[in-house]
Amino acid sequence: MGADSFSAEDPVLGPGISEAVGWAGLVIAEARGMQLIQPDGSRVTDLMGAAGVNLLGHSHPGYVRAMADQLQRWMIGAHGSDARRDMGRQLQRLLPEQLNRIQLYSSGSEAVEAAIRLAKSATGRYEILSFWQSFHGRTMGSLAHTSGARNGLGPPVPGSISAPYADCARCPLRMTYPGCDLACVDLARDVLREQSSGALAAVLVEPVQGRAGNVVPPAGYLARLRQLADEHEALLIADESMTGMGRTGEVFASDRPDVRPDIMVLGKGLGNGYPVSAVCASLELMQRGPFGAPSASSSSYGGFPLACRAVAVVAEAVQEQGLAGRARLLGERLLARLSASLVDLPLVAEVRGRGLALGIELDIANKEQLRHVFQQLLNAGVLVMTGGRTLRLYPPLTVDEAELMAAADTLSEVLRRHWDEQ
Ligand SMILES: Cc1ncc(COP(=O)(O)O)c(C=O)c1O
C-alpha cells in the first residue's frame, strides 16, 4: 500500500462516501480546468466535476487569486465586509427580481432545510410536496424528500408528501407527452386531495432532476406546478443546487415568467467548490414568522467572507463571461455528438440532459456492470459521475470545446467496445 494510494486512507476514513468516488479510488495531487493530475503526473479528464460543483474549472486563476487575497485579509465572522457586499451585488444581478434577499449556508441540504423552515414560517403550514426520484439532501428534513435514501431510517418528517415527476421516458402513468397534457400534475393534485390535511406550505422541485440522471421535464411542467402551488396558496421552492448558476444553459432553470419561484435554493457550483449555499426569497417572505427573527435563520458559517468571495467571483464570471449561454451551446453540441455516436448502440437506453448536465442511461443488468463500464472509462482516462443506471456528465462551464469533444469521443468508443466484448 503506497503512501499515494487511495487505500492509505482506509485506517481513518469512515464508510459511506460517494460510490463513484470509492470506485474511482483516485488520489489527486493537483487539478487544472477539466484535468485531474495524479501524484505520478498522469491525468484524468474530470467529467464528474464533483457532481456539478466544478463550475469554473479546477484552479481557475481569478478564483484562486481572489480566494487567496481574502484568506490573507480575514475569513472568520459574519460581520459586514466588502466580500459580502460584492456577493450581494453580483448575485442580485443574476437573480430574478422577486428574490431580492439572500441568506447563506454551507451545504445544499442545509439550505433546503432553511427553505422548508422559511416556507413553514411564511405560510403557517407544514406540509411539503416533492417528487419521486428527487434528491434534496440527507439531513432529516431534506431526507424526507430524497428518494431511495430513507431505507432503514424510520418514518420521514410528518407532512412529507410525494407524487411522480414528469419523467417522460419512464412515465409512471404510461402516457406520452404532449398528448398526456401533463397528467402527472393532475395526479399530484389528486395525491394532495387524498393526503393533504389542507396545510400545504410548499411544492419543492428540482427544475432538472440531477441525481435521477439529469432528467429534463417537458415544457410547461414547472408552470403547471406553479399553478398547483397557487391553487393551495402554497409557495413554490425551486431547488437549483445543481441546475443554478448557468449549469443547465440558463442562469436559473426556473427563472421564467410563468414559474416565478417564491424561494430558490442554490448550492454546488455557487462557490465553485468552496462549501457555500443560499436561500433566496423576497424580503416580504423572509421577514414573516419565526424565520426573520434575530438568530432564527443564521448558521455558524453563513455569510463568512471567504464564502462570500467565492460566490462573488462565480456570479461575476457567470455574468461577464456569459457562462449560461456557453453551457447551452456546448451542451447542445455535446448532446448531439453523443446521441449521434450512441444512437444505434443497444447498451445505451437514452442520452439526455440540458446544458452541461447530461446523462447517458445504460441498459444494463446490474450494478456490477455499471461499475465495469465506469472502470473501463477510467482506464481510458475519463472520470464520470453515476446515478442509478446513468452515467452523469458535468464538465466545467469554461471548458475548451475541443477537449470536451475529445472526451465525448473516448466515452463513446469505450461504450462501444464494452458492448462488443459482451
Ligand atoms: C438538487 C440538490 N439539492 C440538494 C443537494 C444536497 O446538497 P449537499 O450535498 O451540498 O448537502 C443536492 C446534492 O446533490 C442536490 O443535487
The ligand as a Tripos MOL2 file, in Angstrom:
@<TRIPOS>MOLECULE
LIG
   16    16     1     0     0
SMALL
NO_CHARGES

@<TRIPOS>ATOM
      1 C1        -30.8150   19.2700   -6.1050 C.3       1 LIG1
      2 C2        -29.9800   19.0290   -4.8740 C.ar      1 LIG1
      3 N1        -30.3740   19.5550   -3.7050 N.ar      1 LIG1
      4 C3        -29.6570   19.3680   -2.5810 C.ar      1 LIG1
      5 C4        -28.4950   18.6240   -2.5870 C.ar      1 LIG1
      6 C5        -27.7340   18.4220   -1.3200 C.3       1 LIG1
      7 O1        -26.5600   19.1740   -1.3500 O.3       1 LIG1
      8 P1        -25.3480   18.8670   -0.3720 P.3       1 LIG1
      9 O2        -24.7580   17.5780   -0.8060 O.co2     1 LIG1
     10 O3        -24.4300   20.0400   -0.5680 O.co2     1 LIG1
     11 O4        -25.8920   18.8180    1.0110 O.co2     1 LIG1
     12 C6        -28.0300   18.0790   -3.7890 C.ar      1 LIG1
     13 C7        -26.7960   17.2870   -3.8250 C.2       1 LIG1
     14 O5        -26.5170   16.5470   -4.7290 O.2       1 LIG1
     15 C8        -28.8040   18.2800   -4.9700 C.ar      1 LIG1
     16 O6        -28.4210   17.7530   -6.1490 O.3       1 LIG1
@<TRIPOS>BOND
     1     1     2 1
     2     2     3 ar
     3     2    15 ar
     4     3     4 ar
     5     4     5 ar
     6     5     6 1
     7     5    12 ar
     8     6     7 1
     9     7     8 1
    10     8     9 2
    11     8    10 1
    12     8    11 1
    13    12    13 1
    14    12    15 ar
    15    13    14 2
    16    15    16 1
@<TRIPOS>SUBSTRUCTURE
     1 LIG1         1 GROUP 0 **** ****
